[in-house]
Amino acid sequence: MSSYWSPLVHSLDPYIPGEQPRVDGLIKLNTNESPYPPAPGVAQLLQQPATAERLRLYPDPNSQSLKDAIAEDQGLAPAQVFVGNGSDDVLAMAFMGLLKQARPILFPDITYSFYPVYCQLFGVEYHTIPLAEDFSLDLDAYTTDNGGIIFANPNAPTGLAQSLDQIETLLQRNTGSVVVVDEAYVDFGAESAVALIDRYPNLLVVQTFSKSRSLAGMRLGFAAGQAHLIEALNRVKNSFNPYPIDRIAEAVGCAAVRDVGYFEACCQQIMATRETVTGALVGLGFEVLPSKTNFVFARPPAGLDAAELANRLRQDNVLIRYFNKPRVREFVRISIGTDEQMDRLLSLVRSYLQ
Ligand SMILES: Cc1ncc(COP(=O)(O)O)c(C=O)c1O
């Protein structure tokens, strides 16, 4: 606390990111990073002397080459793409540029915990809509007059995905405000709403390079939507930080997007490991929600408390995520690592249950 702080800062309750401890040999399954390196072209690029030499120049404020690469990959026009410094940055632009309206916005009670933080920071009023008993997103409940709707699909931390039909029904009903679909985890088996963009002028889809493209450390994310929505994000970006993507990030992002084969192989491997881990955890008595993400949300069997499980794993150098919040405090979230990392996790869990 300080008397020099603005009243806004006094009132903030900031987002708490998952830990990034520097401990040798730690198995990190707490922040949904990829266990695999970025596409091989990324390492090649970083080794070229010209990459460093170009840093004396400002980057392209439009990040045009990256927009072009994403547009081609997603079957969009470049004017339908916005890029940002991680999808958190893209979401910030969307809150400021599209969701800050006179009416409250709507999002689920259990979802990405950054949404209420941005509401506080940007002065956006909101109402939360409870997930159904089975944690599925009840999109039929999003019927009230609103200033916008945002939800993650698949949702976090549950890992559950909604079908494109359900999202389209919501878009048909909710035409008066923007619907933001946060697709941070969509590449692990869910259906992307990018396919609906040409038909719905109020749809904004947000994706990240942090999970399926193994670039959490680079900070890259993008939004896709009709050009008039993208223009709103550009207007906010150019009034805040006109160069959110540095020269290295732009080149790295292009290399990652263009290597479709490597991207698909990583996603397939993570999904295969996820299914094996799910089966093993169920075999040990866990309840595991059917995940379409690179993590599983699981309730340990009676006798093994979720918080205690997270603590014991931590003592054994394995980090997972525990949320001490209503409705989810009996669950843990476990990111999908390599098969070897998951074998280690499972053998530790087995030993705790003996
Ligand atoms: C649902 C969801 N959206 C957005 C993000 C932000 O990702 P990033 O800022 O790394 O792109 C995360 C990160 O975990 C997330 O879980």
The ligand as a Gaussian input file, in Angstrom:
#p B3LYP/6-31G(d) Opt

LIG

0 1
 C       -8.390000     -19.843000     -21.158000
 C       -7.111000     -19.102000     -21.324000
 N       -7.083000     -17.999000     -22.077000
 C       -5.962000     -17.284000     -22.249000
 C       -4.774000     -17.673000     -21.663000
 C       -3.566000     -16.800000     -21.833000
 O       -2.587000     -17.372000     -22.615000
 P       -1.375000     -16.531000     -23.177000
 O       -1.435000     -15.139000     -22.623000
 O       -0.166000     -17.277000     -22.770000
 O       -1.550000     -16.522000     -24.662000
 C       -4.731000     -18.817000     -20.857000
 C       -3.480000     -19.208000     -20.205000
 O       -3.335000     -20.183000     -19.539000
 C       -5.935000     -19.541000     -20.677000
 O       -5.968000     -20.625000     -19.897000

